[in-house]
Amino acid sequence: MRWLPVAYVAFVLLLETVTPTPWAVSFLLIALPVIAAYSLGPVLVAAATVFAVLLEGVLAGTPCCTGHNIHMLWENHHVAAYVATGLVGVLGVALAAHRRRQEQYLVRARSVAEALMRTLLRPVPHRVGRLLAAGLYRSGEVGTMVGGDLYDLRATPAGERAIIGDVRGKGLQAVRTVADILGSFREAVHEPGELPAVAARMERRMAREAEELPDDELFVTAALIEYDAAAQRVTIINHGHIEPVLISRGEVTPLIGPPALPLGLGALADEEPVAYTHPFTCGDVLLLCTDGVIEARDHNGAFYPLLDRLRDRFGDRPAPGPADVIDFLNTDLPRHTRVFHDDVALLALAPDGGGGGGA
């Protein structure tokens, strides 16, 4: 919008040429400092004010303007316009300075929140237990608040366990909830019990969080994953999240199972969440993502066709690795959408055919 003051001046000059001489079109320049304050800094707004006063004088009393003469330069109504422009210029400088301070504050607040998110979402190791892994977190563009996407992967005695989720809301409150839910997950996955016990413990933590805020609408959509290397299968509990996507032998399939309410809303459910299993063997890749992926829009408003793009890229081809899938999406998503309005979190997992390793 930095071109707006220039466009406004051009508009005034155009009116000056097409309107009758008695019409004091130059008075419209009084608004120029405020228009400049919308997009320019204080120094440039002050310069725009000086320019507006000089241009008013040119239009009011120089021979270049048909029907005007030098004696009209100091007529009372023109002098009043000069003074008014100066006063509006002072206001414009103040507005520009205030806007600049607010922008700097928002940038600092956003930077702190993003740094905190990147601290919470630790880099995914190449190998975790008996799984190969790759992850990606990408925040929304400048102008949007930091969201609440989360993921984690842990090697435990019960097998490798992972979570991907999305906290309702944005901003620092969402970051706080991310910290709570990840802390609960990292503690619960090492406790004795199967995956439903982990989900139940996280549900209780979310209930306490909602009481502390208080917030009756606090919830987290999440998918919990457990890998059993001996049985070559994954166990999944889906709390209202996007279904995990399996890339296996050239086929791309969403793993749909019994739905469950998001974490934090368990008190509304009549039954406990049900886990479901699926074979997961060498050569397979399991992709977990948040809604920032499938809700990314192109210039026509069309959503990102995740399954179709994965089929086009990996269908009927040699088995990809987790890093291959993440690298492809990290390149393909920006081609589809110009602006990321929501955070994007991706986690890709594959059995480690080489065995060994840990994290």
KOLNUDO-119402 format. One record per residue: x, y, z of N, C-alpha, C in turn. Coordinates in steps of 0.05 Angstrom, whole numbers, plus 5000, padded with zeros to 4 digits. Example, Ala and Ser with C-alpha at 12.3 -4.5 7.8 and 13.67 -1.06 7.14 Angstrom:
BEGIN
- nc1, nc2, nc3, cac1, cac2, cac3, cc1, cc2, cc3
- 5264, 4886, 5156, 5246, 4910, 5156, 5264, 4934, 5156
- 5257, 4955, 5142, 5273, 4979, 5143, 5258, 5001, 5157
***
This chain:
BEGIN
- nc1, nc2, nc3, cac1, cac2, cac3, cc1, cc2, cc3
- 5016, 4976, 5000, 5000, 5000, 5000, 5017, 5025, 5000
- 5043, 5023, 4996, 5060, 5046, 4997, 5055, 5065, 4973
- 5042, 5054, 4952, 5036, 5070, 4929, 5012, 5088, 4932
- 4997, 5084, 4954, 4971, 5097, 4957, 4974, 5128, 4958
- 4993, 5140, 4973, 4996, 5169, 4972, 5002, 5180, 4944
- 5018, 5166, 4929, 5024, 5174, 4901, 4999, 5174, 4884
- 4983, 5152, 4887, 4959, 5150, 4872, 4939, 5172, 4880
- 4939, 5179, 4905, 4920, 5200, 4914, 4928, 5227, 4902
- 4954, 5233, 4902, 4964, 5258, 4890, 4957, 5259, 4860
- 4961, 5237, 4846, 4954, 5235, 4818, 4924, 5240, 4814
- 4908, 5230, 4832, 4879, 5234, 4830, 4872, 5263, 4833
- 4885, 5277, 4853, 4879, 5305, 4857, 4888, 5322, 4832
- 4911, 5316, 4821, 4920, 5330, 4798, 4901, 5326, 4774
- 4891, 5301, 4771, 4872, 5296, 4750, 4847, 5312, 4753
- 4837, 5314, 4778, 4813, 5330, 4783, 4818, 5360, 4777
- 4842, 5369, 4783, 4849, 5397, 4778, 4847, 5404, 4749
- 4853, 5385, 4732, 4853, 5390, 4703, 4825, 5389, 4691
- 4807, 5375, 4704, 4781, 5370, 4691, 4758, 5386, 4705
- 4764, 5400, 4727, 4743, 5415, 4741, 4746, 5444, 4735
- 4724, 5460, 4738, 4725, 5489, 4733, 4745, 5502, 4752
- 4756, 5525, 4743, 4776, 5540, 4759, 4767, 5547, 4787
- 4742, 5556, 4791, 4734, 5564, 4818, 4733, 5541, 4838
- 4734, 5517, 4829, 4733, 5494, 4847, 4760, 5491, 4860
- 4761, 5492, 4887, 4786, 5490, 4901, 4793, 5461, 4906
- 4801, 5447, 4885, 4807, 5419, 4887, 4832, 5414, 4905
- 4850, 5434, 4906, 4875, 5430, 4921, 4869, 5425, 4951
- 4845, 5433, 4960, 4839, 5428, 4989, 4839, 5398, 4995
- 4835, 5381, 4975, 4836, 5352, 4980, 4863, 5343, 4990
- 4884, 5359, 4985, 4911, 5351, 4993, 4914, 5352, 5024
- 4895, 5364, 5038, 4896, 5364, 5067, 4896, 5336, 5078
- 4884, 5317, 5064, 4882, 5290, 5074, 4907, 5273, 5068
- 4925, 5284, 5052, 4949, 5268, 5043, 4965, 5257, 5067
- 4971, 5273, 5088, 4987, 5262, 5110, 4975, 5238, 5123
- 4948, 5238, 5127, 4935, 5216, 5140, 4936, 5191, 5122
- 4933, 5195, 5096, 4934, 5173, 5077, 4963, 5161, 5077
- 4983, 5179, 5078, 5010, 5170, 5079, 5016, 5154, 5105
- 5003, 5163, 5127, 5008, 5150, 5153, 4999, 5121, 5153
- 4981, 5114, 5135, 4971, 5087, 5134, 4992, 5066, 5126
- 5012, 5075, 5111, 5032, 5056, 5101, 5061, 5065, 5104
- 5066, 5091, 5110, 5093, 5101, 5111, 5101, 5107, 5140
- 5127, 5111, 5143, 5138, 5118, 5170, 5136, 5147, 5176
- 5142, 5155, 5201, 5139, 5183, 5209, 5154, 5203, 5192
- 5179, 5196, 5184, 5195, 5215, 5168, 5183, 5220, 5141
- 5174, 5198, 5128, 5161, 5201, 5102, 5134, 5215, 5103
- 5120, 5212, 5125, 5095, 5226, 5129, 5100, 5256, 5132
- 5121, 5263, 5147, 5129, 5292, 5149, 5136, 5303, 5122
- 5151, 5287, 5106, 5158, 5296, 5079, 5133, 5299, 5062
- 5114, 5281, 5065, 5089, 5283, 5049, 5073, 5308, 5057
- 5075, 5315, 5083, 5061, 5340, 5092, 5073, 5364, 5079
- 5099, 5366, 5079, 5113, 5389, 5066, 5106, 5390, 5036
- 5106, 5367, 5024, 5100, 5365, 4995, 5071, 5374, 4990
- 5053, 5366, 5008, 5025, 5374, 5004, 5021, 5404, 5006
- 5035, 5417, 5025, 5032, 5446, 5028, 5044, 5460, 5003
- 5067, 5451, 4994, 5079, 5463, 4970, 5061, 5459, 4946
- 5050, 5436, 4943, 5033, 5431, 4920, 5007, 5447, 4921
- 4997, 5451, 4945, 4973, 5468, 4948, 4980, 5497, 4939
- 5004, 5506, 4946, 5012, 5533, 4937, 5015, 5534, 4907
- 5026, 5513, 4895, 5029, 5513, 4866, 5001, 5514, 4852
- 4983, 5498, 4862, 4956, 5497, 4850, 4940, 5522, 4856
- 4947, 5536, 4878, 4931, 5559, 4886, 4939, 5585, 4871
- 4965, 5588, 4866, 4973, 5615, 4856, 4995, 5617, 4837
- 5002, 5597, 4822, 5023, 5599, 4802, 5011, 5601, 4774
- 5024, 5614, 4756, 5014, 5618, 4729, 5009, 5592, 4714
- 5022, 5570, 4723, 5019, 5545, 4708, 4990, 5535, 4709
- 4975, 5545, 4728, 4947, 5535, 4731, 4928, 5556, 4719
- 4915, 5549, 4698, 4898, 5568, 4683, 4877, 5582, 4702
- 4876, 5608, 4700, 4857, 5623, 4716, 4867, 5631, 4743
- 4891, 5621, 4751, 4902, 5628, 4777, 4925, 5648, 4773
- 4930, 5664, 4794, 4953, 5682, 4793, 4966, 5683, 4820
- 4990, 5695, 4821, 5006, 5695, 4845, 4993, 5708, 4869
- 4974, 5726, 4864, 4961, 5740, 4886, 4941, 5722, 4901
- 4933, 5701, 4888, 4914, 5682, 4901, 4928, 5664, 4922
- 4955, 5664, 4921, 4970, 5646, 4938, 4965, 5651, 4967
- 4960, 5677, 4975, 4957, 5683, 5003, 4929, 5691, 5011
- 4910, 5683, 4995, 4882, 5688, 5003, 4876, 5671, 5028
- 4857, 5682, 5043, 4851, 5670, 5070, 4845, 5641, 5069
- 4829, 5633, 5050, 4821, 5604, 5049, 4844, 5586, 5042
- 4863, 5596, 5026, 4886, 5580, 5019, 4905, 5579, 5043
- 4909, 5601, 5057, 4925, 5601, 5081, 4914, 5581, 5102
- 4887, 5581, 5104, 4874, 5563, 5123, 4880, 5534, 5115
- 4881, 5529, 5088, 4887, 5502, 5079, 4915, 5494, 5086
- 4934, 5513, 5083, 4962, 5507, 5090, 4964, 5499, 5120
- 4951, 5515, 5137, 4952, 5510, 5166, 4939, 5483, 5172
- 4916, 5478, 5160, 4902, 5453, 5165, 4919, 5429, 5156
- 4932, 5432, 5133, 4949, 5410, 5124, 4972, 5405, 5144
- 4984, 5427, 5154, 5005, 5424, 5174, 4995, 5410, 5199
- 4971, 5417, 5209, 4960, 5404, 5233, 4954, 5375, 5228
- 4942, 5369, 5204, 4937, 5341, 5197, 4963, 5326, 5194
- 4984, 5340, 5185, 5010, 5327, 5183, 5021, 5319, 5210
- 5018, 5336, 5230, 5027, 5329, 5257, 5012, 5304, 5267
- 4985, 5304, 5261, 4970, 5280, 5269, 4979, 5255, 5254
- 4985, 5259, 5228, 4994, 5236, 5212, 5021, 5225, 5221
- 5039, 5243, 5229, 5065, 5234, 5240, 5061, 5218, 5265
- 5043, 5228, 5283, 5038, 5214, 5308, 5025, 5186, 5302
- 5007, 5185, 5283, 4994, 5160, 5276, 5014, 5140, 5264
- 5032, 5150, 5247, 5052, 5133, 5235, 5071, 5122, 5256
- 5079, 5139, 5275, 5097, 5130, 5296, 5084, 5109, 5314
- 5058, 5113, 5320, 5043, 5094, 5336, 5040, 5067, 5321
- 5034, 5069, 5295, 5031, 5044, 5279, 5058, 5029, 5278
- 5080, 5044, 5275, 5106, 5031, 5274, 5112, 5017, 5300
- 5106, 5030, 5323, 5111, 5017, 5349, 5094, 4992, 5352
- 5069, 4993, 5343, 5052, 4969, 5345, 5062, 4947, 5327
- 5071, 4953, 5304, 5082, 4933, 5286, 5106, 4920, 5298
- 5124, 4936, 5310, 5148, 4925, 5322, 5141, 4907, 5346
- 5120, 4916, 5362, 5112, 4899, 5384, 5101, 4872, 5375
- 5084, 4873, 5354, 5073, 4848, 5344, 5094, 4830, 5332
- 5114, 4841, 5319, 5136, 4825, 5308, 5151, 4812, 5331
- 5157, 4827, 5352, 5171, 4816, 5375, 5155, 4794, 5389
- 5129, 4799, 5393, 5112, 4779, 5406, 5110, 4754, 5389
- 5108, 4757, 5363, 5106, 4734, 5345, 5133, 4719, 5345
- 5155, 4733, 5345, 5181, 4720, 5346, 5185, 4703, 5371
- 5176, 4714, 5394, 5178, 4700, 5419, 5161, 4675, 5418
- 5136, 4677, 5408, 5118, 4654, 5406, 5129, 4633, 5387
- 5140, 4642, 5365, 5152, 4622, 5346, 5176, 4608, 5358
- 5193, 4623, 5372, 5216, 4611, 5384, 5208, 4591, 5405
- 5186, 4597, 5420, 5176, 4579, 5440, 5165, 4554, 5427
- 5151, 4557, 5404, 5140, 4534, 5390, 5162, 4516, 5380
- 5183, 4528, 5369, 5205, 4512, 5359, 5220, 4498, 5381
- 5219, 4510, 5405, 5232, 4496, 5428, 5215, 4472, 5436
- 5189, 4476, 5436, 5171, 4454, 5444, 5171, 4432, 5423
- 5170, 4440, 5397, 5171, 4420, 5376, 5200, 4415, 5368
- 5212, 4397, 5383, 5241, 4392, 5379, 5245, 4379, 5352
- 5269, 4383, 5340, 5274, 4371, 5314, 5271, 4340, 5316
- 5259, 4329, 5295, 5255, 4300, 5295, 5280, 4286, 5287
- 5291, 4267, 5303, 5315, 4253, 5295, 5310, 4235, 5271
- 5331, 4229, 5257, 5328, 4212, 5233, 5319, 4184, 5241
- 5327, 4175, 5264, 5319, 4148, 5273, 5310, 4150, 5302
- 5287, 4139, 5308, 5277, 4138, 5336, 5269, 4109, 5341
- 5284, 4095, 5358, 5279, 4067, 5363, 5281, 4051, 5337
- 5259, 4038, 5330, 5259, 4022, 5306, 5244, 4035, 5283
- 5242, 4061, 5284, 5229, 4077, 5263, 5248, 4097, 5251
- 5246, 4101, 5225, 5258, 4123, 5212, 5238, 4146, 5212
- 5247, 4170, 5214, 5228, 4192, 5217, 5238, 4218, 5204
- 5219, 4235, 5198, 5225, 4262, 5188, 5201, 4279, 5195
- 5206, 4304, 5202, 5184, 4322, 5209, 5188, 4350, 5198
- 5167, 4366, 5199, 5167, 4393, 5189, 5147, 4409, 5205
- 5156, 4433, 5214, 5137, 4452, 5225, 5141, 4478, 5210
- 5119, 4490, 5200, 5120, 4515, 5186, 5098, 4533, 5196
- 5105, 4556, 5207, 5085, 4574, 5218, 5071, 4589, 5196
- 5047, 4599, 5202, 5032, 4615, 5183, 5047, 4640, 5177
- 5039, 4654, 5155, 5052, 4678, 5146, 5049, 4701, 5165
- 5066, 4721, 5162, 5065, 4745, 5179, 5037, 4757, 5176
- 5026, 4765, 5199, 4999, 4776, 5199, 4979, 4757, 5212
- 4987, 4731, 5215, 4970, 4712, 5228, 4983, 4705, 5255
- 4967, 4697, 5274, 4978, 4690, 5300, 4989, 4662, 5300
- 5008, 4657, 5317, 5019, 4630, 5319, 4998, 4610, 5328
- 4997, 4588, 5314, 4977, 4568, 5320, 4986, 4548, 5340
- 4971, 4526, 5342, 4976, 4506, 5363, 4981, 4479, 5352
- 4995, 4477, 5329, 5002, 4450, 5318, 5024, 4438, 5335
- 5023, 4411, 5337, 5043, 4398, 5354, 5048, 4370, 5343
- 5072, 4359, 5349, 5079, 4332, 5343, 5102, 4323, 5360
- 5104, 4297, 5364, 5127, 4286, 5379, 5129, 4256, 5373
- 5152, 4245, 5378, 5157, 4217, 5373, 5176, 4207, 5395
- 5169, 4185, 5408, 5185, 4174, 5430, 5188, 4144, 5428
- 5212, 4135, 5435, 5217, 4106, 5437, 5212, 4098, 5465
- 5195, 4078, 5469, 5187, 4069, 5496, 5189, 4039, 5498
- 5188, 4027, 5522, 5188, 3998, 5524, 5165, 3985, 5509
- 5142, 3999, 5507, 5119, 3987, 5493, 5121, 3990, 5463
- 5140, 4004, 5453, 5143, 4010, 5424, 5146, 4039, 5420
- 5149, 4046, 5395, 5152, 4075, 5388, 5124, 4087, 5387
- 5122, 4110, 5401, 5096, 4123, 5403, 5098, 4152, 5393
- 5078, 4160, 5378, 5078, 4187, 5365, 5052, 4201, 5370
- 5052, 4227, 5368, 5028, 4243, 5369, 5030, 4265, 5349
- 5008, 4272, 5337, 5006, 4297, 5321, 4979, 4309, 5328
- 4978, 4335, 5332, 4953, 4347, 5340, 4951, 4377, 5334
- 4928, 4388, 5340, 4923, 4416, 5334, 4905, 4427, 5356
- 4916, 4446, 5371, 4901, 4459, 5393, 4881, 4479, 5381
- 4857, 4479, 5393, 4838, 4499, 5384, 4848, 4527, 5392
- 4846, 4546, 5373, 4854, 4573, 5378, 4882, 4579, 5369
- 4891, 4604, 5374, 4917, 4613, 5365, 4929, 4630, 5387
- 4954, 4639, 5383, 4967, 4657, 5401, 4980, 4643, 5424
- 4988, 4659, 5444, 5004, 4649, 5466, 4988, 4628, 5483
- 4961, 4631, 5484, 4946, 4612, 5499, 4948, 4584, 5486
- 4947, 4584, 5459, 4950, 4558, 5445, 4978, 4547, 5450
- 4998, 4564, 5451, 5026, 4554, 5457, 5027, 4541, 5485
- 5013, 4554, 5504, 5013, 4542, 5531, 5000, 4515, 5531
- 4978, 4512, 5516, 4964, 4486, 5515, 4982, 4465, 5501
- 4997, 4474, 5480, 5015, 4456, 5467, 5036, 4445, 5487
- 5047, 4464, 5503, 5066, 4455, 5523, 5055, 4435, 5543
- 5030, 4440, 5551, 5017, 4421, 5570, 5012, 4394, 5557
- 5002, 4394, 5533, 4995, 4368, 5520, 5020, 4352, 5513
- 5041, 4366, 5504, 5066, 4351, 5498, 5079, 4341, 5524
- 5078, 4357, 5545, 5089, 4347, 5571, 5074, 4323, 5581
- 5047, 4324, 5578, 5031, 4301, 5586, 5038, 4276, 5569
- 5041, 4280, 5543, 5047, 4257, 5525, 5074, 4246, 5532
- 5094, 4263, 5535, 5121, 4253, 5540, 5124, 4238, 5567
- 5107, 4245, 5585, 5107, 4230, 5611, 5090, 4205, 5609
- 5067, 4206, 5596, 5049, 4184, 5596, 5059, 4161, 5579
- 5074, 4166, 5557, 5082, 4144, 5539, 5101, 4125, 5552
- 5114, 4134, 5574, 5134, 4116, 5587, 5121, 4101, 5610
- 5096, 4107, 5616, 5083, 4093, 5638, 5072, 4066, 5628
- 5069, 4046, 5646, 5058, 4020, 5638, 5029, 4024, 5627
- 5022, 4008, 5608, 4995, 4010, 5597, 4995, 4012, 5567
- 4973, 4006, 5555, 4971, 4007, 5526, 4963, 4036, 5517
- 4961, 4039, 5491, 4956, 4066, 5480, 4931, 4079, 5491
- 4909, 4065, 5495, 4885, 4078, 5506, 4891, 4090, 5534
- 4909, 4078, 5549, 4916, 4089, 5575, 4930, 4116, 5572
- 4947, 4118, 5552, 4961, 4143, 5546, 4940, 4165, 5539
- 4921, 4158, 5522, 4900, 4176, 5514, 4883, 4185, 5538
- 4877, 4166, 5555, 4861, 4173, 5579, 4876, 4193, 5597
- 4902, 4189, 5600, 4917, 4207, 5617, 4919, 4235, 5605
- 4921, 4236, 5579, 4922, 4263, 5566, 4894, 4276, 5568
- 4873, 4260, 5566, 4846, 4271, 5569, 4843, 4284, 5597
- 4853, 4271, 5617, 4850, 4282, 5644, 4866, 4308, 5647
- 4890, 4309, 5634, 4906, 4333, 5635, 4892, 4356, 5621
- 4879, 4351, 5599, 4864, 4372, 5585, 4840, 4381, 5602
- 4828, 4363, 5616, 4805, 4371, 5633, 4815, 4390, 5655
- 4838, 4384, 5667, 4849, 4402, 5688, 4857, 4429, 5676
- 4868, 4429, 5652, 4876, 4454, 5638, 4851, 4471, 5633
- 4829, 4459, 5625, 4805, 4474, 5620, 4794, 4486, 5646
- 4797, 4473, 5668, 4788, 4483, 5694, 4805, 4506, 5703
- 4831, 4505, 5698, 4849, 4526, 5707, 4845, 4552, 5691
- 4837, 4551, 5666, 4837, 4575, 5650, 4816, 4596, 5658
- 4791, 4591, 5662, 4775, 4568, 5653, 4766, 4571, 5624
- 4762, 4548, 5611, 4754, 4549, 5583, 4738, 4523, 5577
- 4712, 4527, 5573, 4695, 4503, 5568, 4698, 4493, 5540
- 4711, 4508, 5522, 4714, 4499, 5495, 4743, 4493, 5487
- 4759, 4487, 5507, 4787, 4480, 5502, 4788, 4451, 5493
- 4800, 4446, 5470, 4804, 4418, 5461, 4827, 4417, 5442
- 4836, 4392, 5437, 4858, 4386, 5419, 4850, 4363, 5402
- 4850, 4367, 5376, 4848, 4344, 5358, 4875, 4330, 5356
- 4876, 4304, 5358, 4902, 4290, 5359, 4899, 4262, 5349
- 4920, 4252, 5337, 4923, 4224, 5329, 4946, 4212, 5344
- 4942, 4191, 5359, 4962, 4177, 5374, 4970, 4151, 5359
- 4996, 4146, 5357, 5006, 4124, 5342, 5024, 4107, 5359
- 5022, 4080, 5357, 5041, 4062, 5370, 5050, 4042, 5350
- 5077, 4038, 5347, 5088, 4019, 5328, 5098, 3995, 5343
- 5089, 3971, 5334, 5097, 3946, 5345, 5114, 3932, 5324
- 5141, 3933, 5327, 5159, 3922, 5307, 5156, 3892, 5304
- 5151, 3878, 5327, 5149, 3849, 5325, 5124, 3840, 5309
- 5102, 3854, 5314, 5077, 3848, 5299, 5075, 3862, 5272
- 5094, 3880, 5267, 5094, 3896, 5242, 5067, 3909, 5237
- 5059, 3925, 5257, 5033, 3939, 5254, 5034, 3965, 5271
- 5016, 3983, 5264, 5012, 4007, 5280, 4985, 4006, 5293
- 4984, 4017, 5317, 4958, 4021, 5331, 4952, 4050, 5332
- 4928, 4057, 5326, 4920, 4086, 5323, 4896, 4092, 5340
- 4896, 4114, 5353, 4873, 4126, 5366, 4870, 4154, 5355
- 4847, 4159, 5342, 4844, 4185, 5328, 4823, 4201, 5343
- 4832, 4223, 5356, 4814, 4241, 5370, 4806, 4264, 5352
- 4790, 4258, 5333, 4779, 4280, 5316, 4799, 4293, 5297
- 4821, 4279, 5292, 4842, 4291, 5276, 4841, 4280, 5247
- 4857, 4292, 5229, 4859, 4283, 5202, 4871, 4254, 5202
- 4859, 4236, 5186, 4868, 4209, 5186, 4897, 4206, 5177
- 4913, 4189, 5190, 4940, 4184, 5180, 4938, 4172, 5152
- 4958, 4178, 5136, 4959, 4169, 5108, 4981, 4148, 5105
- 4975, 4125, 5094, 4995, 4104, 5090, 5003, 4103, 5061
- 5029, 4105, 5056, 5040, 4101, 5029, 5053, 4074, 5029
- 5041, 4055, 5014, 5050, 4027, 5015, 5048, 4015, 4987
- 5071, 4006, 4977, 5072, 3992, 4951, 5058, 4007, 4929
- 5063, 4033, 4928, 5052, 4050, 4907, 5024, 4059, 4911
- 5012, 4051, 4933, 4984, 4060, 4939, 4984, 4080, 4963
- 4966, 4099, 4961, 4963, 4119, 4982, 4935, 4117, 4994
- 4934, 4110, 5020, 4909, 4103, 5032, 4906, 4117, 5059
- 4884, 4132, 5064, 4879, 4143, 5091, 4870, 4120, 5109
- 4882, 4119, 5133, 4875, 4098, 5152, 4852, 4107, 5169
- 4828, 4101, 5161, 4804, 4110, 5175, 4795, 4089, 5195
- 4789, 4098, 5219, 4781, 4080, 5240, 4758, 4092, 5257
- 4751, 4079, 5279, 4730, 4089, 5296, 4736, 4118, 5306
- 4718, 4137, 5302, 4724, 4164, 5310, 4721, 4167, 5340
- 4735, 4187, 5351, 4733, 4194, 5379, 4733, 4224, 5381
- 4721, 4235, 5402, 4720, 4263, 5406, 4748, 4274, 5412
- 4753, 4299, 5405, 4779, 4311, 5411, 4786, 4310, 5441
- 4812, 4310, 5447, 4820, 4311, 5475, 4810, 4336, 5488
- 4798, 4333, 5512, 4786, 4355, 5526, 4756, 4355, 5525
- 4745, 4338, 5507, 4716, 4336, 5505, 4707, 4308, 5512
- 4724, 4292, 5524, 4718, 4265, 5530, 4694, 4261, 5548
- 4688, 4281, 5565, 4665, 4279, 5584, 4639, 4278, 5568
- 4639, 4286, 5543, 4615, 4286, 5527, 4610, 4260, 5513
- 4630, 4242, 5514, 4628, 4216, 5500, 4615, 4195, 5517
- 4599, 4178, 5504, 4586, 4156, 5519, 4605, 4132, 5522
- 4625, 4130, 5504, 4642, 4106, 5504, 4672, 4116, 5504
- 4689, 4098, 5512, 4718, 4104, 5511, 4728, 4103, 5483
- 4749, 4118, 5476, 4760, 4116, 5449, 4769, 4088, 5442
- 4765, 4081, 5417, 4772, 4054, 5408, 4797, 4055, 5390
- 4817, 4039, 5397, 4841, 4037, 5380, 4837, 4018, 5357
- 4850, 4023, 5335, 4849, 4005, 5312, 4878, 4001, 5302
- 4882, 3979, 5288, 4909, 3972, 5279, 4910, 3969, 5249
- 4934, 3970, 5238, 4938, 3966, 5210, 4967, 3956, 5205
- 4971, 3938, 5186, 4998, 3928, 5180, 5016, 3952, 5173
- 5041, 3950, 5182, 5061, 3971, 5176, 5088, 3957, 5174
- 5096, 3952, 5149, 5120, 3936, 5143, 5141, 3953, 5129
- 5165, 3941, 5126, 5187, 3955, 5112, 5178, 3964, 5084
- 5184, 3988, 5077, 5176, 4000, 5052, 5152, 4017, 5054
- 5138, 4016, 5077, 5114, 4033, 5081, 5123, 4059, 5094
- 5107, 4080, 5089, 5111, 4106, 5102, 5084, 4115, 5113
- 5084, 4123, 5138, 5059, 4134, 5150, 5062, 4164, 5153
- 5044, 4179, 5141, 5045, 4208, 5141, 5024, 4219, 5160
- 5032, 4235, 5179, 5014, 4249, 5197, 5016, 4279, 5191
- 4993, 4292, 5191, 4994, 4321, 5184, 4971, 4335, 5199
- 4973, 4362, 5199, 4952, 4379, 5211, 4935, 4391, 5189
- 4914, 4405, 5197, 4895, 4415, 5177, 4906, 4438, 5161
- 4929, 4450, 5170, 4942, 4471, 5154, 4950, 4461, 5127
- 4954, 4434, 5124, 4961, 4422, 5098, 4937, 4420, 5080
- 4916, 4407, 5089, 4894, 4402, 5071, 4876, 4427, 5067
- 4880, 4447, 5084, 4864, 4472, 5081, 4879, 4494, 5067
- 4903, 4488, 5058, 4918, 4508, 5042, 4903, 4512, 5016
- 4899, 4537, 5008, 4883, 4543, 4984, 4901, 4556, 4962
- 4893, 4550, 4937, 4907, 4563, 4915, 4892, 4589, 4909
- 4900, 4603, 4887, 4888, 4629, 4880, 4859, 4626, 4872
- 4850, 4602, 4866, 4821, 4598, 4860, 4805, 4590, 4884
- 4818, 4587, 4907, 4804, 4578, 4931, 4803, 4548, 4935
- 4816, 4533, 4917, 4815, 4504, 4919, 4834, 4494, 4941
- 4825, 4474, 4956, 4842, 4463, 4977, 4864, 4445, 4965
- 4885, 4442, 4981, 4907, 4426, 4972, 4899, 4396, 4971
- 4901, 4383, 4948, 4892, 4355, 4945, 4914, 4336, 4954
- 4916, 4332, 4980, 4939, 4317, 4991, 4941, 4289, 4980
- 4919, 4274, 4980, 4920, 4246, 4971, 4927, 4245, 4941
- 4915, 4262, 4925, 4921, 4262, 4897, 4950, 4269, 4891
- 4961, 4288, 4905, 4989, 4296, 4901, 5008, 4274, 4909
- 5002, 4261, 4931, 5019, 4238, 4940, 5017, 4215, 4919
- 4994, 4210, 4909, 4991, 4189, 4889, 5006, 4196, 4863
- 5004, 4221, 4855, 5019, 4229, 4831, 5049, 4227, 4835
- 5058, 4232, 4859, 5087, 4232, 4864, 5098, 4204, 4870
- 5084, 4189, 4886, 5095, 4164, 4897, 5080, 4139, 4887
- 5059, 4142, 4872, 5044, 4119, 4862, 5061, 4103, 4842
- 5061, 4077, 4844, 5075, 4059, 4826, 5105, 4066, 4823
- 5117, 4075, 4845, 5145, 4081, 4845, 5159, 4067, 4868
- 5186, 4066, 4868, 5200, 4053, 4890, 5192, 4066, 4917
- 5193, 4051, 4938, 5184, 4060, 4964, 5200, 4085, 4972
- 5187, 4107, 4980, 5201, 4130, 4989, 5209, 4127, 5018
- 5227, 4145, 5027, 5233, 4146, 5056, 5218, 4169, 5068
- 5217, 4171, 5095, 5203, 4193, 5108, 5213, 4221, 5098
- 5239, 4223, 5095, 5250, 4249, 5087, 5241, 4256, 5058
- 5238, 4236, 5041, 5229, 4241, 5014, 5200, 4253, 5014
- 5183, 4242, 5031, 5156, 4251, 5032, 5155, 4280, 5043
- 5170, 4285, 5064, 5170, 4312, 5076, 5182, 4332, 5056
- 5204, 4325, 5043, 5216, 4343, 5024, 5197, 4350, 5001
- 5182, 4329, 4992, 5163, 4334, 4970, 5142, 4354, 4978
- 5130, 4349, 5002, 5108, 4367, 5011, 5119, 4395, 5017
- 5143, 4397, 5027, 5155, 4423, 5033, 5159, 4439, 5008
- 5162, 4425, 4985, 5166, 4439, 4960, 5139, 4443, 4945
- 5122, 4423, 4947, 5097, 4424, 4932, 5076, 4442, 4944
- 5075, 4444, 4971, 5055, 4461, 4984, 5058, 4490, 4976
- 5082, 4502, 4977, 5085, 4530, 4969, 5078, 4535, 4939
- 5079, 4515, 4923, 5071, 4518, 4895, 5040, 4520, 4893
- 5027, 4508, 4912, 4997, 4508, 4911, 4986, 4534, 4923
- 4997, 4543, 4945, 4986, 4566, 4959, 5007, 4588, 4962
- 4998, 4612, 4958, 5017, 4635, 4960, 5021, 4643, 4989
- 5000, 4639, 5006, 5002, 4648, 5034, 4992, 4625, 5051
- 5008, 4619, 5072, 4999, 4599, 5092, 4985, 4614, 5114
- 4958, 4611, 5115, 4943, 4624, 5136, 4943, 4609, 5162
- 4951, 4584, 5161, 4951, 4568, 5185, 4978, 4553, 5187
- 4985, 4545, 5211, 5010, 4530, 5214, 5008, 4503, 5200
- 5031, 4492, 5193, 5033, 4466, 5181, 5052, 4449, 5197
- 5042, 4425, 5205, 5059, 4406, 5219, 5057, 4379, 5204
- 5080, 4367, 5199, 5081, 4341, 5185, 5100, 4323, 5200
- 5093, 4297, 5201, 5110, 4277, 5213, 5107, 4252, 5196
- 5130, 4242, 5185, 5130, 4218, 5169, 5146, 4196, 5182
- 5136, 4172, 5183, 5148, 4149, 5197, 5150, 4125, 5178
- 5172, 4110, 5182, 5175, 4085, 5167, 5191, 4065, 5183
- 5184, 4039, 5181, 5200, 4019, 5196, 5229, 4020, 5187
- 5247, 4016, 5206, 5276, 4016, 5200, 5284, 3988, 5192
- 5287, 3984, 5166, 5294, 3957, 5157, 5322, 3949, 5165
- 5339, 3969, 5172, 5366, 3962, 5181, 5368, 3953, 5209
- 5347, 3960, 5225, 5347, 3952, 5253, 5365, 3969, 5270
- 5363, 3967, 5296, 5380, 3981, 5314, 5373, 4010, 5316
- 5390, 4025, 5330, 5386, 4054, 5333, 5368, 4060, 5357
- 5368, 4085, 5365, 5351, 4094, 5387, 5352, 4123, 5389
- 5333, 4134, 5406, 5332, 4162, 5410, 5320, 4168, 5437
***
